[in-house]
Amino acid sequence: MKAQDDGKPYDDINITPMLDLAYVLLVIFIIMTTATVQGQKVNLPKASAAPSLATQTTKAITVGADGKLFLDTIPVTLPELEQRLIQQKALTPDFPIVLRGDSQAQYQSVIDVLDLLSRIGLAQVGLATKPLVK
């Protein structure tokens, strides 16, 4: 049995797999561009542009203008923050942390968090800032 009885070449292209691939790539692109460090809204201080430490395993610690602490989006106290970071360090020994301090926050609050991170032994710490606009 012949697939083509009239002898002419098969000239139709099935584009369904190509469209499936395009949709998958579009979804992946949308997910990856929206995957950033989430947290509380703070007014960040300004600094020059530098590479970001933010990855999917990054923990964000936010110090609000009123001195309240947040781990990602969860409000915590300093002892709770220490306990959660020790638990995370047991799972992932060297994970990056981004410290986001409001520009109106007490300097001592940010220093307390930095002391805590040093005491725990976490070395990959970045300070989040806004790019300096000239």
C-alpha atoms as an extended CHARMM CRD file, in Angstrom:
* protein
*
       134  EXT
         1         1  MET       CA              0.0000000000        0.0000000000        0.0000000000  PROA      1               0.0000000000
         2         2  LYS       CA              1.4610000000        3.3820000000       -1.0210000000  PROA      2               0.0000000000
         3         3  ALA       CA              1.0300000000        6.4760000000        1.1570000000  PROA      3               0.0000000000
         4         4  GLN       CA              0.8070000000        8.7680000000       -1.8420000000  PROA      4               0.0000000000
         5         5  ASP       CA             -1.0770000000        7.4180000000       -4.7930000000  PROA      5               0.0000000000
         6         6  ASP       CA             -0.7970000000       10.3540000000       -7.1790000000  PROA      6               0.0000000000
         7         7  GLY       CA              3.0310000000       10.5960000000       -7.0530000000  PROA      7               0.0000000000
         8         8  LYS       CA              3.2380000000       14.2570000000       -5.9910000000  PROA      8               0.0000000000
         9         9  PRO       CA              5.4970000000       15.1470000000       -3.0210000000  PROA      9               0.0000000000
        10        10  TYR       CA              4.0690000000       15.7430000000        0.4360000000  PROA      10              0.0000000000
        11        11  ASP       CA              4.1500000000       19.5650000000        0.8920000000  PROA      11              0.0000000000
        12        12  ASP       CA              2.1060000000       20.2570000000        4.0530000000  PROA      12              0.0000000000
        13        13  ILE       CA              4.0580000000       21.1600000000        7.1970000000  PROA      13              0.0000000000
        14        14  ASN       CA              2.5550000000       20.4010000000       10.5770000000  PROA      14              0.0000000000
        15        15  ILE       CA              3.2110000000       23.5070000000       12.7170000000  PROA      15              0.0000000000
        16        16  THR       CA              1.4390000000       22.2740000000       15.8540000000  PROA      16              0.0000000000
        17        17  PRO       CA              4.6590000000       21.1320000000       17.6250000000  PROA      17              0.0000000000
        18        18  MET       CA              6.2960000000       24.4550000000       16.7590000000  PROA      18              0.0000000000
        19        19  LEU       CA              3.3550000000       26.3830000000       18.2700000000  PROA      19              0.0000000000
        20        20  ASP       CA              3.4620000000       24.1900000000       21.3860000000  PROA      20              0.0000000000
        21        21  LEU       CA              7.1350000000       25.0200000000       21.8100000000  PROA      21              0.0000000000
        22        22  ALA       CA              6.4770000000       28.7440000000       21.3060000000  PROA      22              0.0000000000
        23        23  TYR       CA              3.7670000000       28.7210000000       24.0020000000  PROA      23              0.0000000000
        24        24  VAL       CA              5.9980000000       26.8490000000       26.4490000000  PROA      24              0.0000000000
        25        25  LEU       CA              8.8390000000       29.3090000000       25.8530000000  PROA      25              0.0000000000
        26        26  LEU       CA              6.4380000000       32.2340000000       26.3330000000  PROA      26              0.0000000000
        27        27  VAL       CA              5.2190000000       30.8450000000       29.6600000000  PROA      27              0.0000000000
        28        28  ILE       CA              8.8030000000       30.2190000000       30.8350000000  PROA      28              0.0000000000
        29        29  PHE       CA              9.7780000000       33.7690000000       29.8530000000  PROA      29              0.0000000000
        30        30  ILE       CA              6.8210000000       35.2660000000       31.7420000000  PROA      30              0.0000000000
        31        31  ILE       CA              7.5710000000       33.2330000000       34.8710000000  PROA      31              0.0000000000
        32        32  MET       CA             11.2900000000       34.0230000000       34.8450000000  PROA      32              0.0000000000
        33        33  THR       CA             10.8360000000       37.7760000000       34.3750000000  PROA      33              0.0000000000
        34        34  THR       CA              8.4450000000       38.0160000000       37.3050000000  PROA      34              0.0000000000
        35        35  ALA       CA             10.5720000000       35.8570000000       39.6510000000  PROA      35              0.0000000000
        36        36  THR       CA             12.2780000000       38.4810000000       41.7980000000  PROA      36              0.0000000000
        37        37  VAL       CA             12.8330000000       38.9200000000       45.4820000000  PROA      37              0.0000000000
        38        38  GLN       CA              9.4330000000       39.6280000000       46.9450000000  PROA      38              0.0000000000
        39        39  GLY       CA              8.8720000000       41.3670000000       50.2230000000  PROA      39              0.0000000000
        40        40  GLN       CA              7.5140000000       44.4260000000       51.9390000000  PROA      40              0.0000000000
        41        41  LYS       CA              7.4920000000       47.7890000000       50.1950000000  PROA      41              0.0000000000
        42        42  VAL       CA             10.2950000000       49.9930000000       51.5090000000  PROA      42              0.0000000000
        43        43  ASN       CA             11.9290000000       53.1870000000       50.3500000000  PROA      43              0.0000000000
        44        44  LEU       CA             15.4560000000       51.9770000000       49.5020000000  PROA      44              0.0000000000
        45        45  PRO       CA             18.4910000000       54.2740000000       49.6850000000  PROA      45              0.0000000000
        46        46  LYS       CA             20.2130000000       55.1280000000       46.4120000000  PROA      46              0.0000000000
        47        47  ALA       CA             23.6330000000       53.8470000000       45.2910000000  PROA      47              0.0000000000
        48        48  SER       CA             25.5880000000       53.1680000000       42.1130000000  PROA      48              0.0000000000
        49        49  ALA       CA             24.6520000000       50.1980000000       39.9360000000  PROA      49              0.0000000000
        50        50  ALA       CA             26.1450000000       46.8440000000       40.9240000000  PROA      50              0.0000000000
        51        51  PRO       CA             25.3500000000       43.2020000000       40.1460000000  PROA      51              0.0000000000
        52        52  SER       CA             22.4680000000       41.7290000000       42.1040000000  PROA      52              0.0000000000
        53        53  LEU       CA             22.7040000000       38.7000000000       44.4210000000  PROA      53              0.0000000000
        54        54  ALA       CA             19.0220000000       37.8610000000       43.9930000000  PROA      54              0.0000000000
        55        55  THR       CA             18.2830000000       34.2700000000       42.9850000000  PROA      55              0.0000000000
        56        56  GLN       CA             15.4120000000       31.9220000000       43.6690000000  PROA      56              0.0000000000
        57        57  THR       CA             17.0370000000       30.6330000000       46.8720000000  PROA      57              0.0000000000
        58        58  THR       CA             17.7660000000       34.1300000000       48.1210000000  PROA      58              0.0000000000
        59        59  LYS       CA             16.1880000000       35.1310000000       51.4160000000  PROA      59              0.0000000000
        60        60  ALA       CA             15.1400000000       38.7670000000       51.7180000000  PROA      60              0.0000000000
        61        61  ILE       CA             15.3090000000       40.4560000000       55.1060000000  PROA      61              0.0000000000
        62        62  THR       CA             13.4770000000       43.7640000000       55.2070000000  PROA      62              0.0000000000
        63        63  VAL       CA             13.8790000000       46.4430000000       57.8770000000  PROA      63              0.0000000000
        64        64  GLY       CA             10.9100000000       48.8030000000       57.6940000000  PROA      64              0.0000000000
        65        65  ALA       CA             10.9290000000       52.5180000000       58.4870000000  PROA      65              0.0000000000
        66        66  ASP       CA              9.3900000000       51.7170000000       61.8800000000  PROA      66              0.0000000000
        67        67  GLY       CA             12.0750000000       49.0780000000       62.6350000000  PROA      67              0.0000000000
        68        68  LYS       CA              9.8590000000       46.0440000000       61.9930000000  PROA      68              0.0000000000
        69        69  LEU       CA             11.6290000000       43.0110000000       60.5020000000  PROA      69              0.0000000000
        70        70  PHE       CA             10.3340000000       40.7930000000       57.6970000000  PROA      70              0.0000000000
        71        71  LEU       CA             11.7920000000       37.5470000000       56.3800000000  PROA      71              0.0000000000
        72        72  ASP       CA             10.5950000000       37.5620000000       52.7810000000  PROA      72              0.0000000000
        73        73  THR       CA              7.0160000000       38.7230000000       53.5320000000  PROA      73              0.0000000000
        74        74  ILE       CA              6.5950000000       37.2460000000       57.0240000000  PROA      74              0.0000000000
        75        75  PRO       CA              6.8890000000       39.6350000000       59.9940000000  PROA      75              0.0000000000
        76        76  VAL       CA              9.4350000000       38.3330000000       62.5200000000  PROA      76              0.0000000000
        77        77  THR       CA             11.2660000000       39.4580000000       65.6380000000  PROA      77              0.0000000000
        78        78  LEU       CA             15.0530000000       39.3230000000       65.8800000000  PROA      78              0.0000000000
        79        79  PRO       CA             15.0780000000       36.0000000000       67.8350000000  PROA      79              0.0000000000
        80        80  GLU       CA             12.5650000000       34.4670000000       65.3790000000  PROA      80              0.0000000000
        81        81  LEU       CA             14.7200000000       35.6630000000       62.4840000000  PROA      81              0.0000000000
        82        82  GLU       CA             17.7640000000       34.0060000000       64.0450000000  PROA      82              0.0000000000
        83        83  GLN       CA             15.8890000000       30.7300000000       64.5440000000  PROA      83              0.0000000000
        84        84  ARG       CA             14.5530000000       30.6590000000       60.9610000000  PROA      84              0.0000000000
        85        85  LEU       CA             17.9470000000       31.4960000000       59.4620000000  PROA      85              0.0000000000
        86        86  ILE       CA             19.6300000000       28.7520000000       61.5030000000  PROA      86              0.0000000000
        87        87  GLN       CA             17.0110000000       26.2950000000       60.2200000000  PROA      87              0.0000000000
        88        88  GLN       CA             17.5980000000       27.4410000000       56.6280000000  PROA      88              0.0000000000
        89        89  LYS       CA             21.3650000000       27.2010000000       57.0890000000  PROA      89              0.0000000000
        90        90  ALA       CA             20.9710000000       23.5840000000       58.2350000000  PROA      90              0.0000000000
        91        91  LEU       CA             19.2390000000       22.8460000000       54.9090000000  PROA      91              0.0000000000
        92        92  THR       CA             21.4230000000       25.0580000000       52.6810000000  PROA      92              0.0000000000
        93        93  PRO       CA             24.7520000000       25.9510000000       54.3420000000  PROA      93              0.0000000000
        94        94  ASP       CA             25.6930000000       28.9390000000       52.1610000000  PROA      94              0.0000000000
        95        95  PHE       CA             22.6290000000       30.6970000000       50.7850000000  PROA      95              0.0000000000
        96        96  PRO       CA             22.5870000000       34.3670000000       49.7410000000  PROA      96              0.0000000000
        97        97  ILE       CA             20.6900000000       37.0100000000       51.6980000000  PROA      97              0.0000000000
        98        98  VAL       CA             19.5280000000       40.4080000000       50.4940000000  PROA      98              0.0000000000
        99        99  LEU       CA             19.0850000000       42.9660000000       53.2710000000  PROA      99              0.0000000000
       100       100  ARG       CA             16.5640000000       45.6490000000       52.3750000000  PROA      100             0.0000000000
       101       101  GLY       CA             16.5740000000       48.5690000000       54.8040000000  PROA      101             0.0000000000
       102       102  ASP       CA             14.2300000000       51.5100000000       54.4610000000  PROA      102             0.0000000000
       103       103  SER       CA             16.1180000000       54.7950000000       54.0860000000  PROA      103             0.0000000000
       104       104  GLN       CA             14.1940000000       56.1340000000       57.0970000000  PROA      104             0.0000000000
       105       105  ALA       CA             14.9470000000       53.0720000000       59.2840000000  PROA      105             0.0000000000
       106       106  GLN       CA             17.0920000000       53.3400000000       62.3850000000  PROA      106             0.0000000000
       107       107  TYR       CA             20.6880000000       52.5270000000       61.4940000000  PROA      107             0.0000000000
       108       108  GLN       CA             20.9250000000       50.3850000000       64.6290000000  PROA      108             0.0000000000
       109       109  SER       CA             18.1610000000       48.0720000000       63.3190000000  PROA      109             0.0000000000
       110       110  VAL       CA             20.1650000000       47.3120000000       60.1840000000  PROA      110             0.0000000000
       111       111  ILE       CA             23.3530000000       46.8180000000       62.2170000000  PROA      111             0.0000000000
       112       112  ASP       CA             21.5180000000       44.4020000000       64.5480000000  PROA      112             0.0000000000
       113       113  VAL       CA             20.5380000000       42.2740000000       61.5390000000  PROA      113             0.0000000000
       114       114  LEU       CA             24.0940000000       42.3970000000       60.1360000000  PROA      114             0.0000000000
       115       115  ASP       CA             25.4700000000       41.3290000000       63.5440000000  PROA      115             0.0000000000
       116       116  LEU       CA             22.9820000000       38.4540000000       63.6210000000  PROA      116             0.0000000000
       117       117  LEU       CA             24.0420000000       37.3050000000       60.1400000000  PROA      117             0.0000000000
       118       118  SER       CA             27.7050000000       37.4730000000       61.1520000000  PROA      118             0.0000000000
       119       119  ARG       CA             27.0380000000       35.5230000000       64.3590000000  PROA      119             0.0000000000
       120       120  ILE       CA             25.2270000000       32.7840000000       62.4180000000  PROA      120             0.0000000000
       121       121  GLY       CA             28.0670000000       32.6390000000       59.8870000000  PROA      121             0.0000000000
       122       122  LEU       CA             26.2500000000       33.7290000000       56.7330000000  PROA      122             0.0000000000
       123       123  ALA       CA             28.7280000000       35.4270000000       54.4150000000  PROA      123             0.0000000000
       124       124  GLN       CA             26.7540000000       36.0190000000       51.1930000000  PROA      124             0.0000000000
       125       125  VAL       CA             24.9420000000       39.2120000000       52.1870000000  PROA      125             0.0000000000
       126       126  GLY       CA             23.9290000000       41.9750000000       49.8320000000  PROA      126             0.0000000000
       127       127  LEU       CA             22.3880000000       45.3410000000       50.6350000000  PROA      127             0.0000000000
       128       128  ALA       CA             19.5320000000       46.3200000000       48.3090000000  PROA      128             0.0000000000
       129       129  THR       CA             19.5400000000       49.9010000000       47.0270000000  PROA      129             0.0000000000
       130       130  LYS       CA             17.9560000000       51.8820000000       44.2450000000  PROA      130             0.0000000000
       131       131  PRO       CA             20.1890000000       52.8690000000       41.3120000000  PROA      131             0.0000000000
       132       132  LEU       CA             21.4950000000       56.4370000000       41.5530000000  PROA      132             0.0000000000
       133       133  VAL       CA             19.6750000000       58.6290000000       39.0360000000  PROA      133             0.0000000000
       134       134  LYS       CA             21.8060000000       61.4570000000       37.6930000000  PROA      134             0.0000000000
